[in-house]
Amino acid sequence: MIPFNKVFLSGPELNYISEAVNSGKLSGDGQFTRKVHSWFKEKYGFDKVLLTPSCTHALEMCAMAIDIKPGDQVIVPDYTFVSTANAFSNYGAQIVFADSRVDHPGIDENSIEKLITSKTKAIVVVHYAGVAVDMEKVQFLAKKYNLFLIEDAAQAIDSHYYNGEKRLPLGSFGDFATFSFHDTKNIISGEGGLLVVNNSKYADKTDMIWEKGTNRKAFFDGMVDKYGWVSKGSSFLASEITAAFLYAQLENIDFIQNNRLEIWNKYFQKLGALDSEMLPYLPNYAENNAHMFYIKTRSTVERRELINYLKSNGVTAVFHYLPLHQSDFVKNQSWNIKNDLSNSIRYASTLLRLPMYVELGEFEIEKICDLIIKFYQLK
Ligand SMILES: *Cc1c(COP(=O)(O)O)cnc(C)c1O
């Protein structure tokens, strides 16, 4: 059976974990955490980053940092993972769902402005499949209405936005951005995440939130002579074991990315026989980081038949999110959702993800694509 995902070890992971263990310090903010932090700052020019146990934790840090309170509204795409919304509703926010684009599962940038009210506190965008949201449009709105802008870049490591002049890494646009290293993502540490703090006004506050509400980080950085309880916070540090594993992956990011891009391009080329409407679309300002290869089937029934056909031929293909506004959790809220979320519903019922992992070989890609083309010829 060809799996949907397979964890890839780039080489030095276990050696770095031994090194961390032998160093005698395994709790957070040690040598490997600092190496990871420096790596992100150098590679993508981020001013401030904090390694966390997951992207979900990093999103919760954002909610704490911007003081989300009951009554606040936060605009979130309807077609995303639960955590994008839950991190904010945990602190009492009402989630206002935005639809997907017609041509892409990512948030419809043009649908956001009419969702803004006097209670709106933040816009959270998700770079679905690592494909950039039109950040200039969203940044303009955040500025115009004085809202926080947060990028859930869980899937978007090493992806860029390009506007003809500037080529900027995703994660560099929002006041905050979050990445995931869950083992279904491009760069992994089992569980793991990163908070990027681009708004320098929140640099000290996020340090304290990270360190359980203390100024311990300032103490270790030599900025204060004792530390204590100074703010809200929680235990948002990742262990050195996580950091050691992750650092090995980061050192080999070019190898991992080149392989994934090659696989993505082979899929795109070999499936060229399908109706172009069924293939993934990239806006001209978005670069591809090969997080995901999906096809847009034409109905839920067709998707179910194709999943079963692939399965009976040894291939695992999977669908993705359910529309958040239709979830049991949201049904129990009094959020009065009236806006059109039909694109989100369409992607939830028709999008199909194909196997994508570094060790997926030419032979397997050929097999998967042949099966899909045969399925559509038979129809
Ligand atoms: C994977 C993912 C998350 C959650 O990441 P964790 O590290 O598992 O917490 C959040 N948002 C999106 C869009 C994701 O794809």
The ligand as an ORCA input file, in Angstrom:
! r2SCAN-3c Opt
* xyz 0 1
  C      -1.156     21.435     10.832
  C      -1.910     22.673     10.979
  C      -2.140     23.270     12.233
  C      -1.787     22.609     13.533
  O      -0.440     22.392     13.691
  P       0.054     21.594     15.000
  O       1.544     21.801     14.965
  O      -0.340     20.161     14.803
  O      -0.577     22.210     16.170
  C      -2.782     24.492     12.290
  N      -3.195     25.110     11.178
  C      -3.024     24.572      9.957
  C      -3.491     25.319      8.762
  C      -2.383     23.333      9.816
  O      -2.215     22.805      8.598
*
